[in-house]
């Protein structure tokens, strides 16, 4: 079975994605894996909503499911974008020219912004998961716990990606803005832990 690395990662099987992660290339790596894991957590949340609403119709659960689906799609996009921006960064680092430094900085900024956007999406999913709890039958507790643990791990992993890429980003307005968003997310993490 051959893989098409130019195709959407969502067109690959789980086995193909796992093998791509394990390969000796730089991507997909931590940011993409964390975003993919968060999409699976979102899928669990939607499953809980769907089964709960099937057993006992609930407008609140239907509304939550719709919001979760939107965020799930955003995270799916972030997973692919994380691969693209890091590949561009790696290519830019190989160029030796006067304009190369500026391109490396643009790529680094994207390498911090994509996982930051994904982490912000994960925080939304964590809030939706908490909102679901009073509407769910007890037998979903393990599914909700699994989703919450996946989201927590994904958020931490995405923030680690932001932090590591931020180190080489030159000081300036863009870096300060990213730092403020990062600090806000780290504060959110402390209040939801």
Residue frames as qw, qx, qy, qz and C-alpha x, y, z in Angstrom:
[[0.000, 0.892, 0.452, 0.000, 0.00, 0.00, 0.00],
 [0.445, 0.238, -0.011, 0.863, 1.54, 3.33, -1.01],
 [0.170, -0.723, -0.436, 0.508, 1.00, 6.57, 0.79],
 [0.300, 0.675, 0.258, 0.623, 0.26, 9.91, -0.77],
 [0.411, -0.375, -0.368, 0.745, 1.88, 12.52, 1.47],
 [0.015, -0.078, -0.195, -0.978, 0.34, 15.30, -0.62],
 [0.417, -0.482, -0.636, -0.434, -3.18, 14.04, 0.03],
 [0.483, -0.625, 0.148, -0.595, -5.13, 14.96, 3.11],
 [0.025, 0.293, -0.894, 0.338, -3.94, 13.03, 6.14],
 [0.598, 0.083, 0.495, -0.625, -7.62, 12.25, 6.65],
 [0.789, 0.374, -0.293, -0.389, -7.58, 10.20, 3.45],
 [0.341, 0.387, -0.841, 0.162, -5.05, 7.83, 5.04],
 [0.770, -0.388, -0.497, -0.095, -5.92, 4.91, 7.26],
 [0.556, -0.803, 0.182, -0.117, -5.01, 5.05, 10.93],
 [0.893, -0.158, 0.233, 0.351, -2.24, 2.55, 10.18],
 [0.576, 0.561, 0.123, 0.581, -0.83, 4.80, 7.45],
 [0.141, -0.901, 0.076, -0.404, -0.94, 7.82, 9.74],
 [0.767, -0.604, 0.211, 0.056, 0.75, 5.90, 12.54],
 [0.847, 0.091, 0.222, 0.474, 3.45, 4.73, 10.11],
 [0.330, 0.770, 0.053, 0.544, 3.96, 8.30, 8.85],
 [0.422, -0.865, 0.156, -0.222, 4.42, 9.49, 12.43],
 [0.848, -0.407, 0.291, 0.175, 6.94, 6.71, 13.08],
 [0.770, 0.517, 0.073, 0.366, 8.94, 7.42, 9.90],
 [0.623, -0.283, -0.037, 0.728, 12.26, 9.24, 9.89],
 [0.176, 0.557, 0.262, 0.768, 10.78, 12.48, 8.53],
 [0.073, 0.047, -0.417, 0.905, 10.08, 15.58, 10.63],
 [0.520, 0.091, 0.187, -0.828, 6.33, 15.49, 10.00],
 [0.437, -0.726, -0.169, -0.503, 3.76, 14.61, 11.09],
 [0.395, 0.152, -0.668, 0.611, 4.94, 15.13, 14.64],
 [0.144, -0.264, -0.721, 0.624, 3.71, 16.31, 18.03],
 [0.269, 0.236, 0.110, -0.927, 1.42, 19.16, 16.95],
 [0.544, 0.073, -0.558, -0.622, -0.38, 17.12, 14.32],
 [0.421, -0.128, -0.891, 0.111, -0.65, 14.08, 16.58],
 [0.008, -0.249, -0.601, 0.759, -2.06, 16.21, 19.41],
 [0.416, 0.206, -0.096, -0.880, -4.62, 17.80, 17.09],
 [0.544, 0.007, -0.749, -0.378, -5.63, 14.39, 15.72],
 [0.274, -0.183, -0.858, 0.395, -6.02, 13.03, 19.27],
 [0.181, 0.248, 0.359, -0.881, -8.24, 16.01, 20.09],
 [0.516, 0.096, -0.421, -0.740, -10.46, 15.21, 17.09],
 [0.488, -0.125, -0.863, -0.042, -10.97, 11.72, 18.50],
 [0.082, -0.251, -0.659, 0.705, -11.91, 13.24, 21.85],
 [0.361, 0.204, -0.033, -0.909, -14.40, 15.46, 20.01],
 [0.528, 0.006, -0.712, -0.463, -15.79, 12.41, 18.24],
 [0.309, -0.215, -0.865, 0.333, -16.33, 10.75, 21.63],
 [0.130, 0.273, 0.385, -0.872, -18.18, 13.84, 22.83],
 [0.478, 0.156, -0.340, -0.795, -20.39, 13.77, 19.74],
 [0.454, -0.076, -0.878, -0.136, -21.06, 10.05, 20.24],
 [0.120, -0.274, -0.745, 0.596, -22.17, 10.69, 23.83],
 [0.298, 0.271, 0.080, -0.912, -24.45, 13.50, 22.59],
 [0.486, 0.103, -0.615, -0.612, -25.93, 11.34, 19.83],
 [0.409, -0.175, -0.894, 0.054, -26.68, 8.34, 22.03],
 [0.026, -0.285, -0.593, 0.753, -27.99, 10.50, 24.86],
 [0.364, 0.248, -0.079, -0.894, -30.29, 12.41, 22.49],
 [0.473, 0.007, -0.774, -0.421, -31.48, 9.13, 20.97],
 [0.306, -0.259, -0.862, 0.310, -32.44, 7.81, 24.40],
 [0.106, -0.765, -0.508, 0.380, -34.00, 11.08, 25.58],
 [0.381, 0.676, 0.247, 0.580, -34.29, 14.00, 23.15],
 [0.436, -0.708, -0.170, 0.529, -32.45, 17.01, 24.53],
 [0.389, 0.897, 0.095, 0.187, -32.08, 20.32, 22.69],
 [0.303, -0.878, 0.363, 0.077, -29.08, 21.25, 24.85],
 [0.703, -0.246, 0.605, 0.281, -27.19, 18.10, 23.84],
 [0.645, 0.589, 0.404, 0.271, -28.02, 18.68, 20.17],
 [0.116, 0.986, -0.078, 0.087, -26.68, 22.23, 20.43],
 [0.492, -0.685, 0.511, 0.165, -23.49, 21.02, 22.13],
 [0.776, 0.099, 0.558, 0.276, -23.00, 18.34, 19.47],
 [0.502, 0.810, 0.210, 0.219, -23.25, 20.96, 16.72],
 [0.102, -0.950, 0.292, -0.033, -20.65, 23.18, 18.44],
 [0.683, -0.421, 0.567, 0.185, -18.34, 20.20, 19.02],
 [0.767, 0.408, 0.425, 0.251, -18.53, 19.25, 15.33],
 [0.302, 0.939, -0.036, 0.159, -17.43, 22.75, 14.27],
 [0.320, -0.814, 0.485, -0.005, -14.43, 22.65, 16.62],
 [0.824, -0.090, 0.539, 0.153, -13.60, 19.09, 15.55],
 [0.680, 0.646, 0.232, 0.257, -13.34, 20.27, 11.93],
 [0.036, 0.958, -0.252, 0.131, -11.14, 23.19, 12.99],
 [0.584, -0.577, 0.567, 0.057, -8.81, 20.77, 14.76],
 [0.841, 0.249, 0.436, 0.200, -8.74, 18.48, 11.72],
 [0.454, 0.857, 0.001, 0.242, -7.61, 21.47, 9.65],
 [0.268, -0.871, 0.402, -0.086, -4.99, 22.38, 12.29],
 [0.824, -0.242, 0.489, 0.154, -3.54, 18.87, 12.14],
 [0.741, 0.489, 0.297, 0.352, -2.94, 19.17, 8.41],
 [0.167, 0.949, -0.074, 0.258, -1.79, 22.78, 8.67],
 [0.578, -0.720, 0.376, 0.074, 0.73, 21.84, 11.37],
 [0.821, 0.034, 0.444, 0.357, 2.35, 19.44, 8.93],
 [0.514, 0.740, 0.225, 0.371, 2.39, 22.01, 6.12],
 [0.071, -0.970, 0.151, -0.179, 3.85, 24.88, 8.16],
 [0.652, -0.595, 0.438, 0.168, 6.55, 22.75, 9.75],
 [0.789, 0.256, 0.401, 0.388, 7.55, 21.33, 6.35],
 [0.323, 0.878, 0.082, 0.343, 7.82, 24.92, 5.05],
 [0.393, -0.875, 0.280, -0.032, 9.92, 25.87, 8.08],
 [0.798, -0.268, 0.456, 0.290, 12.30, 22.94, 7.51],
 [0.656, 0.535, 0.321, 0.424, 12.64, 23.88, 3.82],
 [0.061, 0.969, -0.016, 0.237, 13.25, 27.55, 4.68],
 [0.601, -0.718, 0.324, 0.137, 16.06, 26.61, 7.07],
 [0.812, 0.031, 0.417, 0.407, 17.93, 24.94, 4.21],
 [0.448, 0.801, 0.194, 0.348, 18.01, 28.10, 2.08],
 [0.543, -0.420, -0.021, 0.727, 21.13, 30.27, 2.28],
 [0.262, 0.565, 0.331, 0.709, 20.18, 33.73, 1.08],
 [0.039, 0.159, -0.256, 0.953, 19.59, 37.25, 2.33],
 [0.559, -0.243, -0.141, -0.780, 15.82, 36.73, 2.41],
 [0.611, -0.088, -0.787, 0.004, 16.03, 33.30, 4.06],
 [0.166, -0.053, -0.666, 0.725, 16.13, 34.66, 7.61],
 [0.407, 0.043, 0.105, -0.906, 12.86, 36.56, 7.14],
 [0.703, -0.005, -0.536, -0.468, 11.20, 33.49, 5.65],
 [0.472, -0.042, -0.818, 0.327, 12.40, 31.32, 8.55],
 [0.070, 0.073, 0.502, -0.859, 10.86, 33.83, 10.97],
 [0.583, 0.032, -0.187, -0.790, 7.54, 33.84, 9.03],
 [0.689, -0.011, -0.704, -0.171, 7.51, 30.05, 9.13],
 [0.290, -0.028, -0.759, 0.582, 8.34, 29.99, 12.86],
 [0.333, 0.010, 0.248, -0.910, 5.47, 32.35, 13.52],
 [0.727, 0.013, -0.391, -0.564, 3.14, 29.96, 11.68],
 [0.601, 0.035, -0.781, 0.162, 4.64, 27.05, 13.64],
 [0.053, -0.069, -0.657, 0.748, 3.58, 28.78, 16.85],
 [0.443, 0.063, 0.034, -0.894, 0.21, 30.06, 15.67],
 [0.640, -0.012, -0.635, -0.432, -1.17, 26.76, 14.33],
 [0.484, -0.188, -0.813, 0.264, -0.76, 24.76, 17.57],
 [0.030, 0.105, 0.425, -0.899, -1.93, 27.82, 19.51],
 [0.543, 0.006, -0.249, -0.802, -5.15, 27.94, 17.48],
 [0.647, -0.086, -0.743, -0.148, -5.54, 24.19, 18.05],
 [0.294, -0.119, -0.726, 0.610, -5.01, 24.60, 21.81],
 [0.282, 0.063, 0.178, -0.941, -7.65, 27.34, 21.89],
 [0.655, -0.032, -0.493, -0.572, -10.02, 24.94, 20.11],
 [0.528, -0.083, -0.818, 0.213, -9.25, 22.23, 22.67],
 [0.004, 0.068, 0.536, -0.841, -10.17, 24.62, 25.51],
 [0.547, 0.012, -0.145, -0.825, -13.58, 25.09, 23.84],
 [0.694, -0.039, -0.681, -0.230, -14.05, 21.31, 23.69],
 [0.314, -0.042, -0.769, 0.555, -13.11, 20.99, 27.36],
 [0.277, 0.065, 0.303, -0.909, -15.83, 23.51, 28.19],
 [0.669, 0.029, -0.385, -0.636, -18.39, 21.68, 26.02],
 [0.569, -0.009, -0.817, 0.100, -17.48, 18.39, 27.72],
 [0.079, -0.087, -0.656, 0.746, -18.07, 19.95, 31.14],
 [0.447, 0.074, -0.001, -0.892, -21.37, 21.38, 29.89],
 [0.630, 0.022, -0.660, -0.409, -22.48, 17.88, 28.84],
 [0.172, 0.117, -0.893, 0.400, -22.00, 16.19, 32.21],
 [0.367, 0.119, 0.579, -0.718, -25.40, 17.05, 33.77],
 [0.684, 0.323, -0.130, -0.641, -27.21, 15.88, 30.61],
 [0.518, 0.351, -0.764, -0.159, -25.51, 12.47, 30.31],
 [0.918, -0.315, -0.138, -0.198, -26.45, 9.12, 31.78],
 [0.544, -0.697, 0.467, 0.011, -23.90, 7.72, 34.24],
 [0.897, 0.044, 0.391, 0.202, -22.87, 4.89, 31.91],
 [0.573, 0.754, 0.004, 0.321, -21.11, 7.46, 29.71],
 [0.423, -0.880, 0.190, 0.103, -18.73, 8.46, 32.50],
 [0.723, -0.270, 0.443, 0.456, -15.81, 6.46, 31.07],
 [0.533, 0.568, 0.397, 0.485, -16.34, 7.91, 27.57],
 [0.038, -0.974, -0.063, -0.213, -16.46, 11.43, 28.96],
 [0.608, -0.700, 0.292, 0.235, -13.41, 10.73, 31.11],
 [0.739, 0.089, 0.432, 0.510, -11.53, 9.40, 28.08],
 [0.331, 0.792, 0.268, 0.436, -12.43, 12.50, 26.08],
 [0.294, -0.952, 0.058, -0.061, -11.39, 14.79, 28.95],
 [0.712, -0.479, 0.366, 0.361, -8.04, 13.01, 29.40],
 [0.650, 0.347, 0.416, 0.534, -7.33, 13.12, 25.66],
 [0.135, 0.912, 0.185, 0.340, -8.20, 16.81, 25.54],
 [0.491, -0.847, 0.167, 0.113, -6.03, 17.59, 28.56],
 [0.730, -0.228, 0.434, 0.477, -3.06, 15.74, 27.03],
 [0.515, 0.587, 0.397, 0.483, -3.66, 17.35, 23.63],
 [0.063, -0.983, -0.072, -0.155, -3.79, 20.85, 25.10],
 [0.585, -0.703, 0.310, 0.261, -0.55, 20.29, 27.02],
 [0.714, 0.048, 0.486, 0.501, 1.16, 18.85, 23.94],
 [0.362, 0.777, 0.325, 0.400, 0.00, 21.71, 21.72],
 [0.234, -0.969, 0.068, -0.036, 1.19, 24.29, 24.24],
 [0.701, -0.439, 0.398, 0.397, 4.56, 22.52, 24.40],
 [0.613, 0.402, 0.437, 0.521, 4.78, 22.86, 20.61],
 [0.077, 0.953, 0.148, 0.251, 4.00, 26.58, 20.86],
 [0.502, -0.828, 0.198, 0.150, 6.63, 27.06, 23.56],
 [0.736, -0.199, 0.431, 0.482, 9.42, 25.26, 21.73],
 [0.493, 0.552, 0.403, 0.539, 8.81, 27.10, 18.45],
 [0.113, -0.975, -0.156, -0.114, 8.44, 30.42, 20.24],
 [0.669, -0.577, 0.150, 0.445, 12.01, 30.22, 21.57],
 [0.532, -0.030, 0.430, 0.729, 13.54, 30.94, 18.16],
 [0.177, 0.808, 0.449, 0.337, 10.99, 33.54, 17.12],
 [0.347, 0.216, -0.167, 0.897, 12.55, 36.98, 17.30],
 [0.080, -0.529, -0.544, 0.647, 11.19, 39.46, 19.81],
 [0.077, -0.108, -0.360, -0.923, 8.57, 41.76, 18.42],
 [0.531, -0.026, 0.137, -0.836, 4.87, 42.48, 18.41],
 [0.775, 0.053, -0.510, -0.369, 3.96, 39.07, 16.94],
 [0.509, 0.069, -0.784, 0.350, 5.91, 37.21, 19.63],
 [0.119, -0.063, 0.522, -0.842, 4.39, 39.33, 22.41],
 [0.665, -0.005, -0.103, -0.740, 0.86, 38.67, 21.09],
 [0.758, 0.049, -0.641, -0.111, 1.52, 34.92, 20.95],
 [0.295, 0.112, -0.737, 0.598, 2.98, 34.98, 24.48],
 [0.386, -0.079, 0.308, -0.866, -0.17, 36.68, 25.80],
 [0.803, 0.019, -0.300, -0.515, -2.39, 34.03, 24.20],
 [0.641, 0.140, -0.729, 0.194, -0.10, 31.27, 25.49],
 [0.050, 0.130, -0.646, 0.750, -0.20, 32.65, 29.04],
 [0.600, -0.062, 0.094, -0.792, -4.00, 32.89, 28.90],
 [0.834, 0.059, -0.476, -0.275, -4.24, 29.24, 27.83],
 [0.475, 0.143, -0.749, 0.440, -1.84, 28.14, 30.53],
 [0.244, -0.120, 0.460, -0.846, -4.02, 30.02, 33.03],
 [0.771, -0.003, -0.174, -0.613, -7.11, 28.27, 31.66],
 [0.709, 0.133, -0.691, 0.044, -5.29, 24.96, 32.05],
 [0.166, 0.146, -0.716, 0.662, -4.63, 25.66, 35.72],
 [0.468, -0.040, 0.304, -0.829, -8.29, 26.45, 36.40],
 [0.833, 0.100, -0.252, -0.481, -9.62, 23.35, 34.59],
 [0.425, 0.328, -0.828, 0.161, -7.11, 20.90, 36.05]]
